[in-house]
């Protein structure tokens, strides 16, 4: 068990990074003639000011958490999955088609089927990138990034054509039956059971990655692929598997948005959760527990900054800058031991 001093030394750089962003944010807000106290109060009220605010923060953290957990699986195996956004769309599509096609089933059957469909939709889309990598040697960074656009425009085509609801004016599907809609879990808010799905996924992923042979082999492939190959681990199989699991978790994020937030499939169902999830996964150091904390933190930033724009009249560009600085500084703080060692060597040489 880690000593309190070790735990403290591990989180102090992150606390210092947040403090530095707060100072810079206050200076920037003052520069445009807004009181930093007013802006800060609006930020906290938006993110944590009541049940509705807390619900909105957790609501936004659910897709970030699921997609970031997926990214962390692939990154652990040294497979650079940049395609969580497209995998999210394919998961949302698969769960929507399942819900509409099997609308006569009871909720106890239909919701698990939607969850399974969302996982398979995103997982198979991710595994396809793995097959392309192994069969044709295409770098997964390129293939997964390009497949984001393929997924988005495929969903867009369906919503402008065969999947468009006959009574819908905008490009969107019919509303899902109530038996396919995720239940609300926090009275007075829009928070749905997708957050529970995300937390359950984090627990399951922890045991999978750190308590099973499968997880050991995935991590071994990432730590040293050549040594893993010599040890008898089929690298190709585990690269594809890592992308399948990664895409499946991102697909669950899309399922949650379709069945828990919009109750239908819409053209822009994600405001970029799949891309933000990469930052969340890195902030969480690719560990399920860290990813949970990072997802809630980033969601609080997004919700709080949005309220700060409305209440304190802080320009959107400045608000977005504060979000970016927060993420950047926290990521940099992860390299604090390296930076400290470098500075010690540099100043010792000067002396």
NUFI-425760 format. One line per field, with one value per residue: residue number from 1; residue in three letters; z, y, x of N, C-alpha, C in turn. Coordinates in steps of 0.05 Angstrom, whole numbers, plus 5000, padded with zeros to 4 digits. Layout:
<rs>
i c(NUM  ...)
aa c(Ala  ...)
n.zz c(Z  ...)
n.yy c(Y  ...)
n.xx c(X  ...)
ca.zz c(Z  ...)
ca.yy c(Y  ...)
ca.xx c(X  ...)
c.zz c(Z  ...)
c.yy c(Y  ...)
c.xx c(X  ...)
</rs>
This chain:
<rs>
i c(1  2  3  4  5  6  7  8  9  10  11  12  13  14  15  16  17  18  19  20  21  22  23  24  25  26  27  28  29  30  31  32  33  34  35  36  37  38  39  40  41  42  43  44  45  46  47  48  49  50  51  52  53  54  55  56  57  58  59  60  61  62  63  64  65  66  67  68  69  70  71  72  73  74  75  76  77  78  79  80  81  82  83  84  85  86  87  88  89  90  91  92  93  94  95  96  97  98  99  100  101  102  103  104  105  106  107  108  109  110  111  112  113  114  115  116  117  118  119  120  121  122  123  124  125  126  127  128  129  130  131  132  133  134  135  136  137  138  139  140  141  142  143  144  145  146  147  148  149  150  151  152  153  154  155  156  157  158  159  160  161  162  163  164  165  166  167  168  169  170  171  172  173  174  175  176  177  178  179  180  181  182  183  184  185  186  187  188  189  190  191  192  193  194  195  196  197  198  199  200  201  202  203  204  205  206  207  208  209  210  211  212  213  214  215  216  217  218  219  220  221  222  223  224  225  226  227  228  229  230  231  232  233  234  235  236  237  238  239  240  241  242  243  244  245  246  247  248  249  250  251  252  253  254  255  256  257  258  259  260  261  262  263  264  265  266  267  268  269  270  271  272  273  274  275  276  277  278  279  280  281  282  283  284  285  286  287  288  289  290  291  292  293  294  295  296  297  298  299  300  301  302  303  304  305  306  307  308  309  310  311  312  313  314  315  316  317  318  319  320  321  322  323  324  325  326  327  328  329  330  331  332  333  334  335  336  337  338  339  340  341  342  343  344  345  346  347  348  349  350  351)
aa c(Unk  Unk  Unk  Unk  Unk  Unk  Unk  Unk  Unk  Unk  Unk  Unk  Unk  Unk  Unk  Unk  Unk  Unk  Unk  Unk  Unk  Unk  Unk  Unk  Unk  Unk  Unk  Unk  Unk  Unk  Unk  Unk  Unk  Unk  Unk  Unk  Unk  Unk  Unk  Unk  Unk  Unk  Unk  Unk  Unk  Unk  Unk  Unk  Unk  Unk  Unk  Unk  Unk  Unk  Unk  Unk  Unk  Unk  Unk  Unk  Unk  Unk  Unk  Unk  Unk  Unk  Unk  Unk  Unk  Unk  Unk  Unk  Unk  Unk  Unk  Unk  Unk  Unk  Unk  Unk  Unk  Unk  Unk  Unk  Unk  Unk  Unk  Unk  Unk  Unk  Unk  Unk  Unk  Unk  Unk  Unk  Unk  Unk  Unk  Unk  Unk  Unk  Unk  Unk  Unk  Unk  Unk  Unk  Unk  Unk  Unk  Unk  Unk  Unk  Unk  Unk  Unk  Unk  Unk  Unk  Unk  Unk  Unk  Unk  Unk  Unk  Unk  Unk  Unk  Unk  Unk  Unk  Unk  Unk  Unk  Unk  Unk  Unk  Unk  Unk  Unk  Unk  Unk  Unk  Unk  Unk  Unk  Unk  Unk  Unk  Unk  Unk  Unk  Unk  Unk  Unk  Unk  Unk  Unk  Unk  Unk  Unk  Unk  Unk  Unk  Unk  Unk  Unk  Unk  Unk  Unk  Unk  Unk  Unk  Unk  Unk  Unk  Unk  Unk  Unk  Unk  Unk  Unk  Unk  Unk  Unk  Unk  Unk  Unk  Unk  Unk  Unk  Unk  Unk  Unk  Unk  Unk  Unk  Unk  Unk  Unk  Unk  Unk  Unk  Unk  Unk  Unk  Unk  Unk  Unk  Unk  Unk  Unk  Unk  Unk  Unk  Unk  Unk  Unk  Unk  Unk  Unk  Unk  Unk  Unk  Unk  Unk  Unk  Unk  Unk  Unk  Unk  Unk  Unk  Unk  Unk  Unk  Unk  Unk  Unk  Unk  Unk  Unk  Unk  Unk  Unk  Unk  Unk  Unk  Unk  Unk  Unk  Unk  Unk  Unk  Unk  Unk  Unk  Unk  Unk  Unk  Unk  Unk  Unk  Unk  Unk  Unk  Unk  Unk  Unk  Unk  Unk  Unk  Unk  Unk  Unk  Unk  Unk  Unk  Unk  Unk  Unk  Unk  Unk  Unk  Unk  Unk  Unk  Unk  Unk  Unk  Unk  Unk  Unk  Unk  Unk  Unk  Unk  Unk  Unk  Unk  Unk  Unk  Unk  Unk  Unk  Unk  Unk  Unk  Unk  Unk  Unk  Unk  Unk  Unk  Unk  Unk  Unk  Unk  Unk  Unk  Unk  Unk  Unk  Unk  Unk  Unk  Unk  Unk  Unk  Unk  Unk  Unk  Unk  Unk  Unk  Unk  Unk  Unk  Unk  Unk  Unk  Unk  Unk  Unk  Unk  Unk  Unk  Unk  Unk  Unk)
n.zz c(5000  4983  5015  5054  5042  4991  4961  4967  4942  4891  4876  4885  4842  4805  4834  4839  4785  4774  4808  4785  4736  4755  4774  4727  4698  4729  4721  4665  4661  4690  4657  4615  4639  4675  4738  4774  4817  4809  4761  4778  4816  4784  4752  4791  4808  4762  4754  4802  4832  4851  4851  4798  4771  4787  4766  4711  4704  4715  4676  4629  4638  4632  4576  4564  4601  4587  4533  4542  4575  4537  4500  4534  4539  4488  4483  4525  4502  4467  4419  4377  4381  4351  4338  4370  4366  4317  4329  4371  4344  4312  4351  4373  4328  4321  4368  4364  4318  4337  4379  4353  4317  4349  4382  4407  4449  4520  4570  4603  4570  4523  4534  4554  4504  4472  4496  4486  4430  4422  4442  4407  4358  4361  4374  4332  4291  4310  4310  4256  4239  4262  4233  4182  4193  4204  4157  4114  4130  4145  4183  4247  4269  4226  4199  4238  4249  4198  4192  4228  4200  4159  4189  4211  4164  4142  4181  4176  4123  4129  4163  4132  4096  4093  4149  4170  4209  4193  4211  4227  4221  4220  4204  4233  4272  4285  4350  4404  4433  4498  4527  4513  4533  4576  4647  4691  4742  4781  4816  4793  4754  4690  4691  4673  4673  4647  4671  4712  4683  4661  4708  4725  4681  4688  4735  4719  4677  4705  4734  4691  4664  4702  4733  4705  4658  4605  4608  4626  4581  4542  4564  4563  4509  4498  4530  4512  4451  4421  4459  4480  4435  4430  4477  4463  4455  4412  4373  4333  4341  4391  4383  4349  4384  4425  4399  4389  4440  4457  4419  4430  4481  4470  4436  4472  4497  4456  4453  4502  4495  4455  4477  4527  4530  4481  4462  4412  4348  4326  4279  4295  4344  4379  4410  4400  4437  4430  4414  4457  4495  4489  4512  4564  4577  4577  4617  4660  4664  4638  4672  4701  4749  4751  4703  4713  4751  4720  4679  4705  4723  4675  4652  4691  4682  4629  4636  4677  4654  4612  4639  4661  4617  4605  4652  4673  4628  4601  4546  4495  4470  4507  4549  4527  4521  4575  4589  4555  4574  4626  4617  4589  4627  4668  4642  4632  4684  4697  4682  4720  4755  4716  4696  4743  4754  4709  4717  4764  4748  4710  4739  4776  4744  4728  4776)
n.yy c(4976  5045  5096  5153  5198  5186  5184  5237  5265  5248  5273  5327  5357  5359  5388  5436  5450  5460  5503  5541  5549  5572  5621  5645  5646  5681  5729  5736  5742  5788  5823  5832  5861  5837  5814  5770  5742  5741  5712  5664  5647  5638  5597  5555  5550  5533  5483  5454  5474  5455  5403  5397  5421  5388  5341  5353  5358  5305  5280  5297  5275  5221  5200  5216  5187  5133  5131  5148  5107  5067  5087  5085  5029  5014  5047  5028  4981  5001  5016  5063  5090  5134  5139  5141  5176  5163  5110  5117  5140  5096  5060  5087  5086  5030  5016  5047  5026  4975  4986  5009  4969  4927  4943  4922  4890  4879  4926  4902  4866  4893  4938  4914  4890  4934  4956  4915  4917  4969  4964  4924  4950  4994  4966  4929  4966  4989  4943  4933  4972  4951  4904  4926  4949  4904  4873  4906  4940  4992  5050  5055  5104  5137  5107  5100  5154  5172  5138  5160  5202  5172  5143  5185  5210  5166  5156  5205  5203  5160  5184  5225  5196  5131  5122  5165  5194  5191  5233  5271  5334  5351  5320  5263  5204  5165  5174  5136  5077  5078  5035  5027  5069  5097  5098  5154  5176  5213  5254  5314  5327  5313  5268  5203  5130  5117  5136  5101  5056  5071  5074  5021  4998  5018  4992  4938  4940  4951  4903  4869  4888  4886  4841  4795  4744  4759  4815  4822  4804  4841  4887  4871  4868  4922  4941  4916  4894  4859  4825  4803  4775  4737  4710  4682  4706  4722  4774  4802  4785  4807  4861  4872  4856  4893  4940  4926  4921  4973  5004  4984  5003  5058  5056  5045  5094  5124  5096  5109  5165  5164  5133  5155  5210  5240  5208  5188  5181  5230  5276  5302  5276  5275  5323  5321  5285  5238  5256  5290  5251  5227  5263  5260  5206  5207  5245  5216  5179  5130  5094  5061  5083  5134  5154  5159  5201  5241  5247  5267  5315  5342  5345  5377  5424  5437  5444  5483  5526  5538  5558  5602  5634  5648  5674  5709  5734  5721  5717  5666  5647  5658  5627  5576  5575  5573  5522  5491  5506  5485  5429  5422  5439  5402  5355  5365  5367  5314  5299  5318  5293  5282  5333  5359  5329  5342  5398  5399  5374  5412  5461  5444  5435  5487  5510)
n.xx c(5017  5011  5049  5026  5057  5078  5031  5014  5056  5047  4999  5006  5032  4990  4952  4979  4982  4927  4919  4953  4928  4881  4900  4921  4873  4842  4872  4867  4811  4804  4831  4795  4757  4722  4698  4739  4719  4664  4663  4687  4650  4606  4626  4633  4580  4555  4579  4574  4532  4483  4432  4416  4460  4502  4483  4485  4540  4558  4528  4553  4602  4596  4596  4648  4678  4668  4687  4740  4760  4760  4798  4843  4852  4870  4915  4946  4964  4998  4974  4951  4894  4856  4805  4758  4715  4689  4676  4642  4598  4583  4568  4524  4491  4483  4457  4411  4385  4375  4340  4296  4282  4268  4227  4182  4197  4205  4231  4269  4294  4305  4338  4388  4401  4408  4453  4490  4489  4509  4561  4582  4576  4611  4657  4668  4677  4724  4757  4760  4796  4841  4847  4858  4906  4939  4933  4945  4984  4973  4981  4952  4938  4927  4886  4845  4833  4815  4771  4736  4711  4687  4649  4618  4596  4570  4530  4504  4485  4448  4411  4391  4365  4346  4340  4316  4266  4196  4164  4198  4230  4282  4346  4342  4329  4268  4237  4261  4231  4200  4216  4268  4297  4344  4341  4328  4372  4382  4342  4311  4347  4380  4409  4426  4424  4470  4517  4525  4535  4584  4616  4614  4639  4690  4707  4704  4741  4787  4797  4801  4847  4887  4883  4877  4897  4890  4891  4943  4971  4956  4979  5032  5043  5041  5083  5130  5133  5164  5189  5142  5125  5165  5155  5111  5062  5009  5017  4988  4935  4924  4930  4886  4846  4852  4835  4783  4760  4769  4741  4691  4678  4677  4634  4593  4590  4566  4517  4495  4486  4448  4405  4398  4401  4385  4346  4339  4371  4414  4443  4490  4510  4550  4591  4645  4665  4695  4746  4760  4763  4812  4848  4828  4839  4895  4905  4886  4925  4920  4897  4841  4818  4842  4822  4768  4767  4791  4753  4708  4730  4743  4692  4666  4695  4678  4622  4621  4649  4615  4570  4595  4603  4550  4530  4571  4586  4633  4676  4667  4713  4754  4737  4742  4796  4813  4796  4829  4880  4877  4875  4923  4963  4955  4967  5022  5040  5043  5093  5126  5166  5206  5217  5235  5282  5312  5319  5348  5396  5412  5420  5456  5501  5511  5525)
ca.zz c(5000  4981  5038  5049  5029  4963  4949  4966  4922  4865  4869  4888  4817  4793  4849  4832  4758  4776  4821  4766  4717  4768  4775  4700  4691  4742  4707  4639  4665  4698  4633  4599  4655  4690  4764  4776  4837  4796  4742  4792  4828  4762  4745  4811  4809  4739  4756  4827  4848  4859  4840  4769  4762  4791  4746  4684  4703  4713  4650  4608  4644  4625  4551  4566  4617  4571  4510  4552  4583  4512  4491  4552  4533  4464  4489  4542  4484  4447  4395  4379  4372  4349  4326  4389  4357  4298  4343  4386  4325  4304  4374  4374  4306  4325  4390  4354  4300  4354  4394  4335  4305  4369  4400  4421  4472  4546  4576  4615  4548  4502  4543  4551  4476  4462  4507  4471  4403  4422  4445  4383  4336  4363  4375  4305  4276  4318  4301  4227  4236  4269  4209  4161  4202  4201  4130  4094  4142  4148  4211  4260  4274  4201  4193  4258  4245  4174  4196  4241  4179  4146  4207  4213  4139  4139  4198  4164  4100  4138  4175  4111  4079  4103  4178  4178  4218  4174  4223  4236  4202  4218  4198  4258  4271  4303  4378  4413  4451  4526  4538  4506  4544  4602  4669  4705  4768  4800  4813  4788  4733  4666  4694  4668  4683  4633  4689  4727  4664  4660  4732  4724  4661  4700  4754  4703  4662  4724  4739  4666  4656  4723  4749  4687  4638  4581  4613  4627  4554  4529  4574  4555  4481  4498  4543  4494  4432  4412  4481  4481  4413  4438  4498  4453  4453  4384  4373  4315  4354  4414  4372  4340  4408  4440  4385  4392  4467  4458  4404  4443  4503  4458  4426  4494  4500  4436  4461  4524  4485  4439  4493  4553  4528  4459  4458  4383  4336  4312  4261  4311  4370  4396  4405  4400  4460  4424  4414  4484  4511  4487  4533  4590  4582  4584  4644  4680  4663  4627  4694  4704  4771  4743  4682  4726  4763  4698  4664  4721  4723  4649  4649  4708  4668  4607  4646  4692  4635  4597  4656  4664  4593  4606  4675  4676  4601  4593  4517  4491  4463  4532  4565  4515  4527  4602  4588  4542  4592  4648  4607  4582  4651  4683  4627  4637  4712  4698  4677  4741  4763  4695  4695  4767  4751  4690  4728  4783  4733  4697  4758  4789  4725  4729  4801)
ca.yy c(5000  5068  5113  5179  5216  5179  5193  5266  5274  5242  5291  5355  5370  5365  5410  5460  5457  5472  5529  5559  5556  5591  5647  5655  5651  5706  5751  5739  5752  5816  5839  5840  5878  5821  5807  5741  5730  5736  5691  5640  5638  5627  5571  5535  5546  5517  5455  5440  5491  5443  5376  5399  5426  5363  5322  5360  5351  5276  5272  5301  5258  5193  5192  5220  5165  5108  5134  5149  5080  5053  5097  5075  5001  5013  5060  5009  4961  5016  5018  5091  5092  5162  5136  5138  5191  5147  5086  5127  5142  5070  5048  5100  5076  5002  5014  5059  5007  4954  4995  5014  4944  4908  4960  4907  4876  4894  4940  4883  4852  4912  4955  4899  4886  4960  4958  4896  4927  4992  4954  4910  4970  5008  4947  4919  4988  4990  4919  4937  4987  4932  4886  4942  4952  4879  4862  4924  4956  5020  5059  5058  5132  5147  5092  5106  5182  5174  5124  5178  5216  5153  5137  5208  5214  5144  5162  5228  5192  5145  5202  5240  5177  5108  5121  5190  5190  5204  5257  5289  5355  5351  5293  5247  5180  5165  5172  5108  5070  5083  5011  5028  5093  5093  5111  5176  5166  5235  5271  5342  5330  5296  5246  5176  5106  5114  5141  5076  5038  5080  5066  4992  4992  5024  4970  4914  4943  4949  4874  4857  4896  4882  4816  4772  4737  4775  4842  4820  4801  4867  4906  4861  4876  4950  4946  4907  4876  4838  4806  4789  4756  4715  4696  4666  4721  4729  4804  4811  4780  4825  4888  4874  4854  4918  4959  4917  4930  5002  5014  4976  5022  5083  5051  5048  5123  5132  5084  5126  5190  5159  5122  5168  5240  5250  5188  5184  5185  5255  5278  5310  5265  5280  5349  5316  5269  5219  5269  5298  5227  5222  5279  5249  5182  5215  5258  5194  5161  5105  5077  5065  5102  5161  5163  5167  5227  5260  5251  5285  5341  5355  5351  5401  5447  5444  5454  5508  5548  5545  5576  5627  5650  5659  5691  5730  5746  5716  5708  5637  5641  5658  5603  5552  5577  5563  5493  5481  5510  5466  5403  5423  5440  5377  5335  5371  5360  5286  5296  5333  5281  5286  5362  5364  5317  5358  5424  5394  5370  5437  5480  5433  5440  5516  5515)
ca.xx c(5000  5027  5050  5013  5076  5079  5005  5014  5075  5035  4977  5013  5036  4964  4940  4994  4973  4901  4923  4965  4907  4862  4913  4921  4845  4834  4885  4854  4784  4807  4840  4772  4739  4702  4708  4745  4702  4639  4667  4692  4625  4589  4637  4626  4552  4548  4588  4567  4515  4457  4428  4416  4487  4518  4473  4496  4569  4560  4517  4574  4626  4590  4608  4677  4689  4668  4705  4768  4767  4766  4824  4864  4858  4887  4941  4962  4975  5014  4958  4942  4867  4846  4779  4736  4692  4674  4666  4619  4576  4574  4554  4498  4475  4475  4437  4386  4372  4365  4317  4274  4275  4258  4212  4161  4208  4204  4256  4289  4308  4313  4361  4413  4407  4419  4480  4506  4492  4527  4588  4590  4578  4637  4679  4674  4688  4752  4771  4765  4821  4862  4851  4871  4934  4953  4933  4956  5006  4965  4984  4925  4932  4914  4862  4824  4825  4799  4746  4717  4696  4670  4627  4600  4581  4552  4506  4490  4471  4425  4392  4379  4351  4329  4335  4302  4238  4177  4152  4220  4238  4312  4357  4343  4312  4245  4242  4263  4210  4207  4229  4296  4308  4357  4327  4341  4381  4384  4318  4317  4368  4378  4429  4414  4439  4496  4539  4529  4548  4612  4631  4616  4659  4716  4713  4709  4766  4810  4802  4809  4874  4907  4878  4872  4918  4884  4901  4972  4982  4952  4999  5058  5045  5048  5109  5152  5120  5183  5191  5116  5124  5183  5141  5089  5037  5004  5014  4966  4909  4919  4926  4858  4829  4853  4819  4755  4751  4770  4718  4666  4673  4669  4607  4575  4586  4545  4492  4485  4476  4424  4383  4395  4401  4369  4324  4338  4397  4415  4466  4514  4504  4574  4605  4674  4672  4716  4772  4766  4769  4841  4860  4819  4854  4923  4904  4882  4949  4911  4888  4812  4812  4850  4805  4743  4772  4796  4728  4691  4743  4739  4663  4661  4706  4661  4596  4625  4656  4591  4554  4610  4597  4523  4525  4591  4592  4661  4675  4670  4741  4769  4729  4754  4825  4817  4793  4853  4903  4874  4882  4952  4980  4953  4983  5050  5046  5049  5121  5140  5192  5226  5225  5251  5309  5327  5327  5369  5421  5420  5430  5481  5522  5517  5540)
c.zz c(5000  5007  5033  5035  4999  4948  4946  4944  4894  4856  4871  4862  4803  4807  4842  4804  4758  4788  4801  4745  4729  4769  4747  4691  4703  4728  4680  4641  4673  4675  4615  4614  4670  4717  4765  4797  4825  4776  4756  4805  4807  4753  4765  4812  4785  4742  4780  4844  4857  4846  4809  4758  4764  4771  4718  4682  4700  4686  4628  4613  4635  4598  4550  4580  4600  4548  4520  4562  4558  4501  4508  4547  4509  4469  4506  4525  4463  4419  4396  4366  4373  4340  4345  4380  4337  4311  4360  4368  4317  4326  4377  4352  4311  4347  4381  4336  4316  4368  4377  4322  4323  4390  4416  4446  4497  4552  4587  4594  4529  4510  4542  4522  4464  4472  4491  4442  4402  4425  4419  4359  4337  4362  4348  4287  4284  4309  4271  4223  4243  4246  4187  4168  4196  4173  4110  4105  4145  4178  4223  4266  4249  4197  4212  4255  4220  4177  4213  4221  4164  4163  4208  4188  4133  4155  4186  4140  4108  4149  4155  4092  4093  4132  4188  4186  4200  4185  4232  4214  4198  4212  4224  4256  4287  4332  4386  4432  4480  4538  4531  4518  4572  4624  4681  4733  4789  4796  4810  4768  4710  4668  4691  4677  4668  4650  4705  4709  4661  4684  4733  4704  4672  4719  4739  4689  4681  4729  4714  4660  4677  4740  4731  4669  4613  4585  4614  4599  4539  4538  4565  4526  4480  4510  4525  4475  4424  4434  4484  4459  4419  4459  4489  4451  4424  4382  4357  4328  4376  4405  4363  4364  4423  4426  4387  4419  4469  4443  4417  4465  4492  4446  4447  4501  4481  4443  4483  4515  4470  4457  4519  4552  4506  4454  4428  4373  4320  4298  4277  4340  4390  4389  4405  4424  4454  4423  4442  4502  4510  4509  4561  4597  4591  4611  4666  4680  4655  4649  4698  4726  4763  4721  4693  4736  4740  4683  4679  4721  4697  4644  4666  4694  4646  4616  4660  4674  4619  4613  4660  4640  4595  4628  4676  4650  4593  4564  4515  4485  4488  4549  4554  4520  4556  4604  4577  4560  4615  4640  4602  4607  4667  4669  4632  4665  4715  4694  4697  4750  4742  4694  4719  4765  4731  4702  4749  4769  4721  4716  4773  4771  4725  4754  4800)
c.yy c(5025  5085  5140  5199  5212  5189  5223  5277  5268  5262  5320  5369  5377  5388  5436  5469  5471  5500  5549  5568  5576  5619  5660  5662  5677  5731  5757  5751  5782  5834  5847  5854  5863  5813  5777  5727  5723  5712  5664  5629  5626  5600  5549  5529  5528  5488  5440  5455  5480  5416  5377  5403  5401  5342  5328  5353  5321  5266  5275  5283  5229  5185  5196  5197  5140  5109  5134  5122  5063  5061  5086  5046  5000  5025  5043  4988  4974  5015  5045  5095  5121  5162  5133  5153  5175  5122  5093  5129  5115  5055  5060  5090  5047  5000  5026  5039  4984  4962  4999  4987  4924  4922  4945  4893  4892  4906  4922  4868  4872  4928  4939  4894  4911  4964  4940  4907  4951  4983  4941  4930  4985  4990  4936  4941  4992  4967  4920  4952  4969  4913  4901  4945  4926  4868  4879  4942  4985  5028  5065  5086  5143  5133  5100  5135  5184  5160  5140  5192  5197  5147  5161  5212  5190  5148  5185  5220  5178  5163  5221  5222  5156  5108  5146  5184  5204  5229  5277  5309  5354  5322  5277  5224  5185  5165  5142  5102  5074  5059  5010  5052  5087  5109  5134  5167  5188  5254  5301  5347  5311  5271  5219  5154  5101  5119  5116  5056  5045  5071  5036  4984  4997  5002  4945  4916  4941  4919  4861  4863  4888  4856  4792  4768  4754  4803  4842  4819  4827  4887  4897  4869  4906  4956  4939  4885  4853  4817  4790  4768  4732  4698  4680  4680  4729  4759  4813  4808  4800  4855  4892  4873  4880  4939  4951  4926  4960  5014  5007  4995  5049  5080  5053  5077  5133  5121  5100  5152  5186  5151  5137  5198  5249  5232  5184  5188  5211  5257  5284  5302  5270  5307  5346  5300  5250  5231  5279  5275  5220  5237  5268  5224  5188  5228  5237  5174  5133  5085  5082  5085  5130  5171  5172  5196  5248  5266  5270  5313  5356  5363  5376  5426  5456  5456  5481  5531  5557  5564  5603  5645  5663  5680  5714  5743  5743  5706  5678  5630  5640  5634  5578  5552  5566  5533  5480  5483  5490  5438  5402  5422  5415  5355  5340  5363  5331  5280  5311  5320  5285  5314  5369  5353  5333  5385  5420  5390  5397  5457  5470  5437  5470  5523  5504)
c.xx c(5018  5026  5036  5032  5078  5054  5005  5033  5065  5014  4984  5018  5010  4950  4953  4986  4946  4902  4934  4945  4887  4874  4912  4893  4836  4847  4873  4826  4785  4815  4817  4751  4718  4714  4715  4728  4675  4641  4671  4667  4606  4599  4629  4597  4543  4556  4578  4546  4488  4455  4429  4444  4504  4509  4484  4526  4573  4549  4538  4598  4621  4602  4639  4691  4690  4687  4735  4777  4775  4794  4847  4872  4877  4914  4959  4976  4993  5000  4944  4915  4858  4817  4756  4711  4675  4662  4642  4594  4565  4560  4526  4480  4465  4454  4410  4371  4361  4340  4292  4264  4262  4241  4191  4171  4206  4231  4277  4305  4320  4337  4387  4421  4418  4448  4499  4511  4511  4556  4598  4594  4604  4661  4687  4686  4718  4768  4777  4791  4845  4868  4865  4900  4950  4954  4947  4978  4999  4967  4956  4918  4916  4887  4839  4814  4807  4772  4726  4699  4677  4645  4607  4583  4562  4526  4490  4473  4445  4403  4379  4362  4336  4323  4320  4273  4218  4164  4173  4227  4268  4321  4362  4324  4286  4254  4243  4240  4219  4222  4259  4311  4320  4343  4343  4349  4385  4361  4326  4339  4363  4396  4415  4433  4465  4520  4545  4542  4577  4628  4634  4638  4687  4725  4720  4735  4790  4817  4811  4839  4895  4904  4873  4895  4915  4896  4931  4984  4978  4974  5027  5063  5053  5075  5132  5141  5139  5186  5165  5115  5142  5171  5117  5062  5032  4998  4991  4939  4903  4917  4897  4839  4828  4835  4789  4744  4749  4746  4692  4658  4664  4640  4586  4569  4564  4518  4479  4473  4450  4400  4379  4393  4382  4345  4319  4367  4395  4441  4491  4510  4527  4586  4636  4683  4695  4743  4780  4774  4799  4856  4853  4835  4883  4924  4901  4904  4941  4903  4858  4805  4819  4832  4778  4746  4775  4770  4710  4703  4738  4710  4656  4672  4687  4635  4600  4632  4632  4573  4568  4606  4570  4520  4545  4599  4621  4660  4680  4699  4759  4763  4741  4784  4831  4815  4819  4877  4901  4884  4912  4969  4978  4968  5013  5058  5053  5079  5138  5166  5214  5236  5242  5279  5325  5336  5349  5396  5431  5432  5455  5505  5531  5533  5568)
</rs>
